[in-house]
Amino acid sequence: MPSAYQTATTKAATAKVAAGVKQLTRAKQQLQKAPQATYLYNDRTANVGYQDYFDESKSIAAIAVIFPGFFLFIAVLITFTTISRMIEKNRREIGLMRALGYTKGFISMKYVIYSILAGILGSIAGGVLGTLTLPKFIFSMLSNNNLTHYVGVIPWAFIVEALVAGLIATLGSAAVVLIINLREKPTELMRERAPKAGKRILLERIKPL
């Protein structure tokens, strides 16, 4: 627009625009002279809070590998002792059934069913309750400001493995006890088991004492 047709307002606006263009040009020149920017990024493993949580989780996972075997060993001992006492209490009944012609499989069915029910109920109850309570409790102990929301997942594959291991432990121990006791003759089963022969301890062998 020719300057003759410009008013004082348009002249002032044109001067501001020209000054702004000059400032923008200088800023572009300064930006081109500036050094190339370097960007750094880190994943969450570089965060101290996350790393501490993962390290502690790995330690607990290593301990969790040992505890199932320990509890399975306890289950074997409990089942072995329980079945042994049940058979010892019912020796005369078992001997009478053997004398009447009942098969070993039919006599063993009572104790096998007991072992199966104990293994199934114990594995399911322990697996479900354990996965619903223990992970949440451990998370509450290890969580910090970075990890505040717990999301639980039921590992059905691990529960099935625990069920199979529990059945093997209980049925295996019951089978061992049944095989040992059912080898005896019916007449021996109907009599009370003879007490074990006493043994002298080391102190009794020392004559001055």
C-alpha positions in Angstrom: 0.0 0.0 0.0 1.5 3.4 -1.0 2.5 5.5 2.0 0.2 8.3 0.8 -2.8 6.2 1.5 -1.6 4.9 4.9 -3.0 6.4 8.1 -1.0 6.8 11.3 -2.4 3.6 12.6 -1.5 1.5 9.6 2.0 3.1 9.6 2.5 2.1 13.2 1.3 -1.4 12.6 3.6 -1.7 9.5 6.5 -0.6 11.6 5.7 -3.2 14.3 5.5 -5.9 11.7 8.8 -4.9 10.2 10.4 -4.9 13.6 8.9 -8.3 14.3 10.3 -9.7 11.1 13.7 -8.4 11.9 13.6 -10.1 15.4 12.4 -13.3 13.8 15.2 -13.2 11.3 17.8 -12.6 14.1 16.3 -15.5 16.2 16.5 -17.8 13.2 20.2 -16.9 12.7 20.9 -17.5 16.4 19.1 -20.8 16.3 21.2 -21.9 13.3 24.4 -21.0 15.2 23.3 -22.8 18.3 24.9 -26.3 18.8 23.0 -29.4 18.0 20.7 -30.6 20.9 21.5 -33.9 22.6 18.5 -35.9 24.0 18.9 -38.5 26.7 16.2 -41.0 27.7 16.2 -43.7 30.3 13.9 -46.7 30.8 12.3 -47.5 34.1 15.2 -49.8 35.1 17.3 -46.7 35.6 14.8 -45.6 38.3 16.1 -46.4 41.7 12.6 -47.2 43.1 11.7 -49.6 40.3 15.1 -51.3 40.4 14.9 -51.9 44.2 11.4 -53.3 43.8 12.6 -55.7 41.0 15.6 -56.8 43.0 13.5 -57.6 46.1 11.0 -59.4 43.9 13.7 -61.6 42.4 14.9 -62.5 46.0 11.4 -63.5 47.0 11.0 -65.5 43.8 14.1 -67.4 44.6 12.8 -68.2 48.1 9.4 -69.2 46.6 11.2 -71.9 44.7 12.2 -73.7 47.9 9.1 -73.3 50.0 6.7 -75.5 47.8 9.1 -78.4 48.1 9.4 -77.9 51.8 5.6 -77.9 52.2 5.2 -80.9 49.9 7.7 -82.8 52.2 5.5 -81.9 55.2 2.4 -83.1 53.3 4.1 -86.4 52.6 5.0 -86.8 56.3 1.6 -85.9 57.5 -0.1 -88.3 55.0 2.3 -91.1 55.8 1.7 -90.7 59.6 -2.1 -90.4 59.2 -2.5 -93.4 56.9 -0.2 -95.4 59.1 -2.3 -94.7 62.2 -5.5 -95.3 60.4 -4.3 -98.7 59.2 -2.9 -99.6 62.6 -6.2 -98.7 64.3 -8.1 -100.8 61.8 -5.7 -103.8 61.7 -8.3 -106.3 62.9 -11.0 -105.0 60.5 -8.5 -105.2 57.6 -7.5 -108.7 58.7 -11.1 -109.8 58.9 -11.9 -108.4 55.5 -8.9 -110.2 54.0 -10.0 -113.5 55.7 -13.5 -113.0 54.2 -12.1 -112.7 50.7 -12.0 -109.0 50.0 -9.3 -107.9 47.6 -6.5 -105.6 48.6 -7.8 -103.0 46.1 -11.2 -102.9 47.8 -9.7 -102.6 51.2 -7.3 -99.9 50.0 -10.1 -97.8 48.4 -11.1 -96.1 51.7 -7.5 -94.8 52.3 -7.0 -93.9 48.7 -10.1 -91.8 48.6 -9.1 -90.1 51.8 -5.7 -89.3 50.3 -7.3 -88.0 47.1 -9.7 -85.8 48.9 -7.0 -84.4 51.2 -4.7 -83.7 48.2 -7.4 -82.1 46.0 -9.0 -80.0 48.7 -5.7 -78.9 50.2 -4.1 -78.0 46.9 -7.2 -76.0 45.6 -7.7 -74.2 48.9 -4.0 -73.4 49.4 -3.5 -72.4 45.8 -6.5 -70.1 45.5 -6.2 -68.5 48.9 -2.4 -68.2 48.5 -2.6 -66.5 45.2 -5.3 -64.1 46.5 -3.6 -63.1 49.7 0.2 -63.6 49.6 1.0 -61.6 46.5 -1.0 -58.6 47.7 0.6 -58.8 51.2 4.1 -58.9 49.6 3.2 -56.0 47.2 2.1 -53.9 50.2 5.4 -54.5 51.9 7.6 -53.7 48.8 5.6 -51.0 47.1 6.7 -47.4 47.2 5.6 -44.1 45.7 6.2 -45.4 42.1 4.1 -48.5 42.6 0.8 -48.0 44.3 -1.8 -50.0 42.4 -1.9 -53.7 42.7 -3.3 -55.9 39.9 -3.7 -59.6 40.9 -3.6 -62.5 38.4 -4.5 -66.1 39.4 -1.9 -68.4 37.8 -4.0 -71.4 37.0 -1.1 -73.3 35.5 0.8 -73.1 38.8 -2.4 -74.2 40.7 -2.7 -77.2 38.4 1.0 -78.1 39.0 0.4 -77.8 42.8 -2.6 -80.0 42.5 -0.7 -82.7 40.6 2.2 -82.5 43.0 -0.1 -82.7 46.0 -1.8 -85.7 44.7 1.5 -87.4 43.9 2.7 -86.7 47.4 -0.4 -87.9 49.3 -1.2 -90.9 47.0 2.4 -91.9 46.9 2.8 -91.9 50.7 -0.5 -93.7 51.1 0.5 -96.4 48.6 3.7 -97.0 50.4 2.0 -97.6 53.7 -0.7 -99.8 52.2 1.8 -102.0 50.3 3.8 -102.5 53.5 0.8 -103.4 55.7 -1.2 -105.4 53.2 1.6 -107.8 52.7 0.9 -109.4 56.1 -1.3 -112.4 56.4 -4.9 -112.1 57.6 -4.1 -114.0 60.8 -1.2 -111.6 61.6 -3.4 -108.5 60.8 -6.1 -109.7 63.3 -3.5 -109.8 66.1 -2.0 -106.8 67.8 1.3 -105.9 66.4 4.2 -107.1 68.6 6.1 -104.2 70.3 9.5 -103.5 68.9 12.4 -105.0 70.8 14.0 -102.6 73.3 17.6 -101.4 72.7 20.1 -100.3 75.2 21.3 -96.7 75.0 24.9 -95.7 75.1 24.8 -94.7 78.8 23.6 -98.2 79.7 26.6 -99.7 78.1 28.9 -97.7 80.4 29.1 -99.9 83.5 30.2 -97.3 86.1 27.2 -95.2 85.3 
